[in-house]
Amino acid sequence: MTDSRTPDDNAPDTATQDAQASPAEDPAAQAAREAAEYKDRWLRALAEMENLRRRTEREVGDARAYAVTQFARDVVTVADNMERALQALDNELREKADAAVKGLLDGVELTERELLKVLEKHGVRKLEPQGQKFDPHRHQAMFEVPDESVPAGTVVQVVQSGYVIGDRVLRPALVGVAKGGPKAAAPSGEAESTAPANDNSQGS
């Protein structure tokens, strides 16, 4: 009688061979792998929470520092009017003024100083750009003044005072800038910082 089985029927099952060839993962190694995965997830979550905490603290700090921004913009216009009132009288007129007028001017000056102190208390500072190098981030040039006695780009006239609140510009100062004089020398710190970069470029 002829055997009807094919040669493949006698071959062992492939899945059985693979199962026998690759034993199950060691429980200790599996536990270590899972622990590493959980630790990585925990560290990522911890980092995200820390970033969220820092961002929230920064936003709360900004909210406190700049909450009075709009109010400060309105108040500095009052300071402008007081400053204009004081500038309307030159020294000669002040000397000729009677005691009552002088007392009034002293009161206005005292009020102006007190107003600036209150503004500084809330983080608002007045810019004093007279004689400084023009800074486009804090100053707005209204005109140029031919003046060779000072370096070009120097603020020689302040049309309207500027203010900053914290690290931000509340209102730029309106200024007149000198032209025609020698170019302003770069600050020594900038020259020192750029020197190594030049040396490296030559060496390369």
C-alpha positions in Angstrom: 0.0 0.0 0.0 1.4 3.3 -1.0 1.9 6.1 1.6 -0.2 9.1 0.6 1.7 11.5 2.8 4.0 14.0 1.0 7.5 14.8 2.2 6.3 18.1 3.6 3.9 16.3 6.0 6.9 14.8 7.7 8.6 18.2 8.2 8.2 19.8 11.6 6.0 22.8 12.0 7.9 26.1 11.2 6.1 28.1 13.9 7.1 25.4 16.4 10.7 25.6 15.3 10.7 29.4 15.6 9.2 29.2 19.1 11.8 26.7 20.1 14.7 28.7 18.5 13.7 32.0 20.1 12.9 31.5 23.8 10.6 33.9 25.6 12.1 37.3 26.8 13.6 37.2 30.2 11.1 38.6 32.7 13.8 40.7 34.4 14.9 42.2 31.1 11.3 42.9 30.1 10.7 44.6 33.5 13.8 46.7 33.1 12.8 47.8 29.6 9.3 48.8 30.8 10.8 50.6 33.7 13.1 52.6 31.4 10.1 53.5 29.2 8.0 54.7 32.2 11.0 56.7 33.4 11.4 58.3 30.1 7.7 59.3 30.0 7.9 60.6 33.5 11.0 62.7 32.8 9.3 64.2 29.7 6.1 65.0 31.7 8.2 66.5 34.4 10.1 68.7 31.9 6.8 69.8 30.3 5.4 70.8 33.8 8.5 72.7 34.6 8.4 74.6 31.3 4.7 75.3 32.0 5.5 76.6 35.5 8.2 78.9 34.2 6.1 80.2 31.4 3.2 80.9 33.8 5.5 82.7 36.2 6.9 84.8 33.3 3.4 85.7 32.1 2.2 86.6 35.6 5.3 88.8 36.1 4.7 90.5 32.8 1.0 91.0 33.6 2.0 92.7 36.9 4.8 94.8 35.3 2.8 96.0 32.3 -0.7 96.0 33.7 -0.5 99.8 34.0 0.8 100.4 30.5 -2.3 102.1 29.1 -2.8 104.1 32.3 0.8 105.2 32.2 0.5 106.4 28.6 -2.3 108.6 29.7 -0.5 109.9 32.8 2.7 110.8 30.9 0.7 113.3 28.9 0.0 115.1 32.1 3.7 115.2 32.8 4.2 116.6 29.4 1.8 119.5 30.1 3.5 120.2 33.4 6.9 120.2 31.7 5.7 122.6 29.0 4.2 124.9 31.6 7.5 125.1 33.4 9.5 125.7 30.2 7.1 128.5 29.2 8.9 130.8 31.6 12.6 131.3 31.2 15.1 132.2 33.9 14.7 136.0 33.3 10.9 135.9 33.7 11.3 133.8 36.8 13.6 136.3 38.4 11.2 139.2 37.7 8.2 137.3 38.9 6.7 138.2 42.3 6.6 136.0 45.3 3.2 134.5 44.5 4.2 133.5 41.0 7.5 132.0 42.2 5.5 130.0 44.8 3.2 128.7 42.1 6.2 127.6 40.0 7.8 125.9 42.9 4.6 124.0 43.6 4.3 122.9 39.9 8.0 121.7 40.0 7.4 119.9 43.2 4.3 118.2 41.7 6.2 117.2 38.6 9.0 115.6 40.6 6.4 113.8 42.8 4.6 112.6 39.6 7.8 111.2 38.2 8.6 109.4 41.5 5.1 107.7 41.4 5.7 106.6 37.8 9.1 105.2 38.7 7.5 103.4 41.6 5.3 101.5 39.1 8.2 100.8 36.7 7.9 103.8 34.4 11.1 105.8 33.8 11.7 109.0 31.9 14.3 108.9 29.2 17.0 111.5 29.2 18.5 111.2 25.7 20.1 114.7 25.6 23.8 114.3 24.6 23.4 110.5 24.0 23.9 108.6 20.8 20.7 108.2 18.8 19.0 104.9 19.6 16.3 104.0 17.0 14.7 101.6 19.6 14.2 104.4 22.1 14.3 107.6 20.1 12.4 109.0 17.1 14.4 111.5 15.0 12.3 114.5 14.0 15.0 116.5 12.2 18.7 116.9 11.8 20.8 119.8 13.2 24.1 120.8 11.5 26.5 120.7 14.4 30.2 119.8 13.9 31.0 120.2 17.6 29.5 116.8 18.5 29.7 113.4 16.8 27.2 112.8 14.1 24.1 110.9 15.4 24.2 112.6 18.8 20.9 113.8 20.3 21.2 117.6 20.6 17.6 118.5 21.2 14.6 116.8 22.9 11.3 117.8 21.5 9.2 115.4 23.7 10.4 113.2 26.5 10.2 109.5 26.1 9.4 106.8 28.7 10.0 103.2 29.3 8.1 100.7 31.4 10.2 97.8 32.6 12.2 96.7 29.5 9.7 98.0 27.0 9.4 101.4 25.4 6.3 103.1 26.5 6.8 106.1 24.2 9.9 107.0 22.2 11.5 110.3 22.8 11.1 112.8 19.9 14.6 114.2 19.3 16.7 116.3 16.9 20.0 114.6 15.9 23.3 116.2 15.0 24.8 115.8 11.5 28.1 117.0 10.0 30.3 116.2 12.9 32.8 113.2 13.2 31.3 109.8 13.4 30.6 108.5 16.8 33.3 106.1 18.0 32.1 102.5 18.7 32.0 101.7 22.5 35.1 100.0 23.7 33.2 96.9 24.7 32.0 96.3 21.1 35.5 96.8 19.8 36.9 94.3 22.2 34.2 91.8 21.4 34.7 92.0 17.7 38.5 91.7 17.8 38.7 87.9 18.4 36.2 87.3 15.6 38.5 89.2 13.1 41.5 87.2 14.3 39.6 83.9 13.7 38.5 84.9 10.3 42.1 85.7 9.2 43.4 82.5 10.7 40.8 80.5 8.7 
